[in-house]
Amino acid sequence: MTANVTRRDYLKVQAAIAAGVWTATEAAASTAASEKLNIAIIGAGKGGVGGVLNLPRVSGENIVAICDIDTKYAGPNLEKYPHARQWTDFRRMLDRQKDIDAVVVSTPDHTHAVISIAAMRRGKHVYCEKPLARTIGEVRQMRKVFAETHVATQMGNHGTYEPSFRRAVEIVQSGALGDVTQVHTWSDRPLNYWKQSVARPTETPAVPAHVNWDLFLGPAPERPYHPIYHPFTWRGWWDFGTGVLGDIICHTANLAYMGLGLQYPTRVSTRSEGLMPETAPRWAEMQFSFPARGKRPPVELTWYESGRQPPAELALGHPLPSNGSLLIGDRGRMLTTDMYCAHYKLLPEAAFVDYQPPTPTLPRARVGHHAEWIHGAKTGAPTLANFEYAGRLSEAFLVGNVALRAGQTLDWDGDQMRARNCPAADALIHPEYRNGWQLE
């Protein structure tokens, strides 16, 4: 099932996203929207990291394959879909099962790129959980393959579909806040979610019979199995995950990034406590300096994690949520009150009592984020969090992890994916893969 999207249609959509506007024109497709997609789920534990198998819009399609390296962790969904073919190796699945139209990638960060690129190269539509990939080099390759294949793609920053999120983007784009020069965004994670600032364990327990440890490692360097990595606790380990920044900033900074038309930062600095060679720190703060865009002024964006937050007075007396963002302009402020930027307050409230939002320029998604992707796969309609937009968003902020691990402020050249003042950072942007693994 291949959407018949022309190069002209594709470029039109990308230009619209980059400009912060949208076109409602839908490309023609070769398959009726009423037909069901044949979907393969790769990473099915707990319904996939994003819980996609618990969503009626996804489970209502044809789930024809389930692939997971842990048959116990994925067990409930293997039982729920007995007619789906079962796999442990996504490579064999993609090569041998010919009825797959689309894949959902809900694996640890370090395998997002190899799986998504292999699927796109085979003409499969791809929904990939956030962050788009573990490294900037991988993200750039995903963007490249997406541009070449024109399949329907979507990253799992699912607040993007919310009508209220899209309205907030339109408000920012309309200039209601004036010139925005400061953005603050924060998260309470990893508190009570996973461990960071820990050393590699010395124990080497046996690999459980239900786990294919070699496939879990994938392109990552060889290391002994330990339950500290799997399931889910991989997120704080640099070989497998991207820490709190990769997990959350694609949600909390999404509104500012889209609404302000940000691209790449030019300077990134960090401070932290408890940074370890193999794991993310106990906490970190990061400063991203974005340049002017036309008549719009430069923006300083600050990231806080582990419960750290900006000065409370910046919210003009309003309590700060555990995960959120604050955009500060010379005419007003916008405080988001949830992780996904789906709810917000315009401040000071007295100045916006009679405020009316601008005429919509962005489409309102059909039912939900996954539904928008499925509709795009069937009809050729654009998705808002496609791999071009999601890739730029991911690249812009993954630089923070590079600066953190390099241990210095970076002067960043986003187009060339390099730190002008730190050649050693290249190894963090383009790490070596384990033998037998490569990007297609």
FENQUI-V699037 format. One record per helix or strand of 2 or more residues. SS is the DSSP state (2 for helix, 1 for strand). FROM is the first residue (numbers start at 1). LEN is the number of residues. If there is no record, write none. Layout:
BEGIN
ss = {SS,SS}
from = {FROM,FROM}
len = {LEN,LEN}
END
This chain:
BEGIN
ss = {2,1,2,2,2,1,2,1,2,1,2,1,2,1,2,2,1,2,2,2,2,1,1,1,2,1,1,1,2,2,2,1,1,2}
from = {7,38,45,52,56,62,75,85,90,102,109,125,136,153,158,163,180,213,233,243,254,265,283,299,312,324,333,344,349,369,387,410,418,423}
len = {13,5,3,3,4,6,6,3,7,4,13,4,14,3,4,12,7,5,4,10,6,9,8,6,4,6,4,4,4,11,20,4,2,7}
END
